[in-house]
Amino acid sequence: MSKKIINVVAAAIERDGKIFCAQRPDGKSLGGFWEFPGGKLELGESPEQALIREIKEELNSEIEIVSYINEASYDYDFGTVVMKTYHAKLISGNLELLEHQNSTWLAPNELTTLNWAPVDRPAVELLTNK
C-alpha cells in the first residue's frame, strides 16, 4: 500500500545573520525535534501563499519570501512528507510560539547542533554549507 503524501512548506527565517529554529511540542508527532516553521498546503494554495498563512497562524508574524532553498521528502510512519523550504525574512511580529515549545536563533554554522526532524535535514545541510 502506498503511503499518504503530505505536502508541506517551511521557512528558514533569517534576521541579523541568524536563522529561526522552532522545537515541536512533546506529545505531538515528532515531539522534541527541531524544524523550520511552516505547515501543510491547503487546496488551491501556492506553496508561497501557504507559507505566509502558516507563519501568521503559528507565530502571529508576517514574512516575506526571499528565495527557494530546496524540496526534500522523508518517509515517516504516518506518511511521506514532501517539504519545500524557503528563505524568508520577518516583516512584522515577534514570532510568538503558538504551536511550538521552544525556539532559538542560530548562525548557519550552528544549525547542526540541534536534533532536526528528518525532512528538515537537507535544508539544514544547504544552509550550513552555503
C-alpha positions as protocol buffer text, in pm:
chain_id: "A"
residue {
  index: 1
  type: MET
  ca { x: 0 y: 0 z: 0 }
}
residue {
  index: 2
  type: SER
  ca { x: 136 y: 341 z: -89 }
}
residue {
  index: 3
  type: LYS
  ca { x: 189 y: 592 z: 186 }
}
residue {
  index: 4
  type: LYS
  ca { x: -6 y: 912 z: 214 }
}
residue {
  index: 5
  type: ILE
  ca { x: 180 y: 1209 z: 62 }
}
residue {
  index: 6
  type: ILE
  ca { x: 175 y: 1519 z: 282 }
}
residue {
  index: 7
  type: ASN
  ca { x: 281 y: 1839 z: 105 }
}
residue {
  index: 8
  type: VAL
  ca { x: 424 y: 2097 z: 343 }
}
residue {
  index: 9
  type: VAL
  ca { x: 617 y: 2422 z: 329 }
}
residue {
  index: 10
  type: ALA
  ca { x: 871 y: 2565 z: 572 }
}
residue {
  index: 11
  type: ALA
  ca { x: 1051 y: 2893 z: 626 }
}
residue {
  index: 12
  type: ALA
  ca { x: 1412 y: 2947 z: 722 }
}
residue {
  index: 13
  type: ILE
  ca { x: 1352 y: 3295 z: 864 }
}
residue {
  index: 14
  type: GLU
  ca { x: 1670 y: 3498 z: 881 }
}
residue {
  index: 15
  type: ARG
  ca { x: 1744 y: 3805 z: 1093 }
}
residue {
  index: 16
  type: ASP
  ca { x: 2083 y: 3963 z: 1156 }
}
residue {
  index: 17
  type: GLY
  ca { x: 2259 y: 3664 z: 1001 }
}
residue {
  index: 18
  type: LYS
  ca { x: 2082 y: 3412 z: 1226 }
}
residue {
  index: 19
  type: ILE
  ca { x: 1809 y: 3163 z: 1140 }
}
residue {
  index: 20
  type: PHE
  ca { x: 1493 y: 3096 z: 1344 }
}
residue {
  index: 21
  type: CYS
  ca { x: 1458 y: 2736 z: 1464 }
}
residue {
  index: 22
  type: ALA
  ca { x: 1145 y: 2602 z: 1635 }
}
residue {
  index: 23
  type: GLN
  ca { x: 1101 y: 2293 z: 1853 }
}
residue {
  index: 24
  type: ARG
  ca { x: 794 y: 2073 z: 1813 }
}
residue {
  index: 25
  type: PRO
  ca { x: 595 y: 2019 z: 2132 }
}
residue {
  index: 26
  type: ASP
  ca { x: 634 y: 1695 z: 2324 }
}
residue {
  index: 27
  type: GLY
  ca { x: 327 y: 1475 z: 2280 }
}
residue {
  index: 28
  type: LYS
  ca { x: 275 y: 1572 z: 1915 }
}
residue {
  index: 29
  type: SER
  ca { x: 417 y: 1372 z: 1625 }
}
residue {
  index: 30
  type: LEU
  ca { x: 792 y: 1432 z: 1606 }
}
residue {
  index: 31
  type: GLY
  ca { x: 775 y: 1592 z: 1950 }
}
residue {
  index: 32
  type: GLY
  ca { x: 1103 y: 1742 z: 2065 }
}
residue {
  index: 33
  type: PHE
  ca { x: 1250 y: 1758 z: 1713 }
}
residue {
  index: 34
  type: TRP
  ca { x: 1354 y: 2095 z: 1573 }
}
residue {
  index: 35
  type: GLU
  ca { x: 1212 y: 2229 z: 1248 }
}
residue {
  index: 36
  type: PHE
  ca { x: 1179 y: 2531 z: 1028 }
}
residue {
  index: 37
  type: PRO
  ca { x: 825 y: 2658 z: 1096 }
}
residue {
  index: 38
  type: GLY
  ca { x: 553 y: 2611 z: 837 }
}
residue {
  index: 39
  type: GLY
  ca { x: 277 y: 2363 z: 764 }
}
residue {
  index: 40
  type: LYS
  ca { x: 51 y: 2188 z: 518 }
}
residue {
  index: 41
  type: LEU
  ca { x: -72 y: 2327 z: 191 }
}
residue {
  index: 42
  type: GLU
  ca { x: -447 y: 2372 z: 162 }
}
residue {
  index: 43
  type: LEU
  ca { x: -638 y: 2305 z: -159 }
}
residue {
  index: 44
  type: GLY
  ca { x: -574 y: 2569 z: -422 }
}
residue {
  index: 45
  type: GLU
  ca { x: -290 y: 2741 z: -238 }
}
residue {
  index: 46
  type: SER
  ca { x: 51 y: 2802 z: -384 }
}
residue {
  index: 47
  type: PRO
  ca { x: 342 y: 2698 z: -160 }
}
residue {
  index: 48
  type: GLU
  ca { x: 422 y: 3065 z: -103 }
}
residue {
  index: 49
  type: GLN
  ca { x: 64 y: 3150 z: -1 }
}
residue {
  index: 50
  type: ALA
  ca { x: 54 y: 2851 z: 234 }
}
residue {
  index: 51
  type: LEU
  ca { x: 381 y: 2951 z: 397 }
}
residue {
  index: 52
  type: ILE
  ca { x: 274 y: 3310 z: 460 }
}
residue {
  index: 53
  type: ARG
  ca { x: -57 y: 3185 z: 608 }
}
residue {
  index: 54
  type: GLU
  ca { x: 109 y: 2921 z: 827 }
}
residue {
  index: 55
  type: ILE
  ca { x: 363 y: 3164 z: 976 }
}
residue {
  index: 56
  type: LYS
  ca { x: 74 y: 3402 z: 1055 }
}
residue {
  index: 57
  type: GLU
  ca { x: -117 y: 3115 z: 1225 }
}
residue {
  index: 58
  type: GLU
  ca { x: 175 y: 2951 z: 1411 }
}
residue {
  index: 59
  type: LEU
  ca { x: 384 y: 3255 z: 1504 }
}
residue {
  index: 60
  type: ASN
  ca { x: 148 y: 3554 z: 1468 }
}
residue {
  index: 61
  type: SER
  ca { x: 402 y: 3714 z: 1235 }
}
residue {
  index: 62
  type: GLU
  ca { x: 435 y: 3819 z: 872 }
}
residue {
  index: 63
  type: ILE
  ca { x: 719 y: 3712 z: 648 }
}
residue {
  index: 64
  type: GLU
  ca { x: 844 y: 3794 z: 302 }
}
residue {
  index: 65
  type: ILE
  ca { x: 974 y: 3502 z: 99 }
}
residue {
  index: 66
  type: VAL
  ca { x: 1323 y: 3580 z: -32 }
}
residue {
  index: 67
  type: SER
  ca { x: 1420 y: 3264 z: -222 }
}
residue {
  index: 68
  type: TYR
  ca { x: 1360 y: 2892 z: -265 }
}
residue {
  index: 69
  type: ILE
  ca { x: 1601 y: 2661 z: -82 }
}
residue {
  index: 70
  type: ASN
  ca { x: 1505 y: 2303 z: -164 }
}
residue {
  index: 71
  type: GLU
  ca { x: 1249 y: 2025 z: -174 }
}
residue {
  index: 72
  type: ALA
  ca { x: 1302 y: 1715 z: 36 }
}
residue {
  index: 73
  type: SER
  ca { x: 1091 y: 1415 z: 126 }
}
residue {
  index: 74
  type: TYR
  ca { x: 1100 y: 1169 z: 411 }
}
residue {
  index: 75
  type: ASP
  ca { x: 901 y: 851 z: 480 }
}
residue {
  index: 76
  type: TYR
  ca { x: 760 y: 871 z: 831 }
}
residue {
  index: 77
  type: ASP
  ca { x: 534 y: 604 z: 979 }
}
residue {
  index: 78
  type: PHE
  ca { x: 229 y: 833 z: 927 }
}
residue {
  index: 79
  type: GLY
  ca { x: 309 y: 912 z: 561 }
}
residue {
  index: 80
  type: THR
  ca { x: 561 y: 1067 z: 326 }
}
residue {
  index: 81
  type: VAL
  ca { x: 626 y: 1432 z: 391 }
}
residue {
  index: 82
  type: VAL
  ca { x: 732 y: 1634 z: 86 }
}
residue {
  index: 83
  type: MET
  ca { x: 860 y: 1970 z: 203 }
}
residue {
  index: 84
  type: LYS
  ca { x: 956 y: 2283 z: 15 }
}
residue {
  index: 85
  type: THR
  ca { x: 1175 y: 2514 z: 222 }
}
residue {
  index: 86
  type: TYR
  ca { x: 1210 y: 2885 z: 154 }
}
residue {
  index: 87
  type: HIS
  ca { x: 1445 y: 3152 z: 279 }
}
residue {
  index: 88
  type: ALA
  ca { x: 1237 y: 3430 z: 434 }
}
residue {
  index: 89
  type: LYS
  ca { x: 1266 y: 3747 z: 634 }
}
residue {
  index: 90
  type: LEU
  ca { x: 1043 y: 3882 z: 907 }
}
residue {
  index: 91
  type: ILE
  ca { x: 827 y: 4182 z: 809 }
}
residue {
  index: 92
  type: SER
  ca { x: 623 y: 4220 z: 1128 }
}
residue {
  index: 93
  type: GLY
  ca { x: 556 y: 4039 z: 1455 }
}
residue {
  index: 94
  type: ASN
  ca { x: 783 y: 3877 z: 1713 }
}
residue {
  index: 95
  type: LEU
  ca { x: 749 y: 3509 z: 1617 }
}
residue {
  index: 96
  type: GLU
  ca { x: 527 y: 3418 z: 1914 }
}
residue {
  index: 97
  type: LEU
  ca { x: 529 y: 3045 z: 1986 }
}
residue {
  index: 98
  type: LEU
  ca { x: 162 y: 2948 z: 1944 }
}
residue {
  index: 99
  type: GLU
  ca { x: 238 y: 2588 z: 1839 }
}
residue {
  index: 100
  type: HIS
  ca { x: 598 y: 2522 z: 1943 }
}
residue {
  index: 101
  type: GLN
  ca { x: 752 y: 2460 z: 2286 }
}
residue {
  index: 102
  type: ASN
  ca { x: 1083 y: 2632 z: 2229 }
}
residue {
  index: 103
  type: SER
  ca { x: 1278 y: 2837 z: 1976 }
}
residue {
  index: 104
  type: THR
  ca { x: 1625 y: 2972 z: 1917 }
}
residue {
  index: 105
  type: TRP
  ca { x: 1816 y: 3185 z: 1667 }
}
residue {
  index: 106
  type: LEU
  ca { x: 2132 y: 3022 z: 1535 }
}
residue {
  index: 107
  type: ALA
  ca { x: 2405 y: 3118 z: 1291 }
}
residue {
  index: 108
  type: PRO
  ca { x: 2410 y: 2887 z: 986 }
}
residue {
  index: 109
  type: ASN
  ca { x: 2724 y: 2709 z: 1111 }
}
residue {
  index: 110
  type: GLU
  ca { x: 2546 y: 2628 z: 1443 }
}
residue {
  index: 111
  type: LEU
  ca { x: 2235 y: 2467 z: 1290 }
}
residue {
  index: 112
  type: THR
  ca { x: 2374 y: 2113 z: 1309 }
}
residue {
  index: 113
  type: THR
  ca { x: 2387 y: 2137 z: 1690 }
}
residue {
  index: 114
  type: LEU
  ca { x: 2009 y: 2072 z: 1706 }
}
residue {
  index: 115
  type: ASN
  ca { x: 1819 y: 1744 z: 1663 }
}
residue {
  index: 116
  type: TRP
  ca { x: 1629 y: 1826 z: 1343 }
}
residue {
  index: 117
  type: ALA
  ca { x: 1322 y: 1644 z: 1209 }
}
residue {
  index: 118
  type: PRO
  ca { x: 1447 y: 1421 z: 925 }
}
residue {
  index: 119
  type: VAL
  ca { x: 1270 y: 1611 z: 644 }
}
residue {
  index: 120
  type: ASP
  ca { x: 1435 y: 1938 z: 758 }
}
residue {
  index: 121
  type: ARG
  ca { x: 1790 y: 1798 z: 750 }
}
residue {
  index: 122
  type: PRO
  ca { x: 1864 y: 1852 z: 376 }
}
residue {
  index: 123
  type: ALA
  ca { x: 1777 y: 2225 z: 411 }
}
residue {
  index: 124
  type: VAL
  ca { x: 1992 y: 2244 z: 726 }
}
residue {
  index: 125
  type: GLU
  ca { x: 2282 y: 2097 z: 525 }
}
residue {
  index: 126
  type: LEU
  ca { x: 2234 y: 2351 z: 246 }
}
residue {
  index: 127
  type: LEU
  ca { x: 2212 y: 2644 z: 488 }
}
residue {
  index: 128
  type: THR
  ca { x: 2514 y: 2526 z: 688 }
}
residue {
  index: 129
  type: ASN
  ca { x: 2731 y: 2495 z: 378 }
}
residue {
  index: 130
  type: LYS
  ca { x: 2626 y: 2800 z: 181 }
}
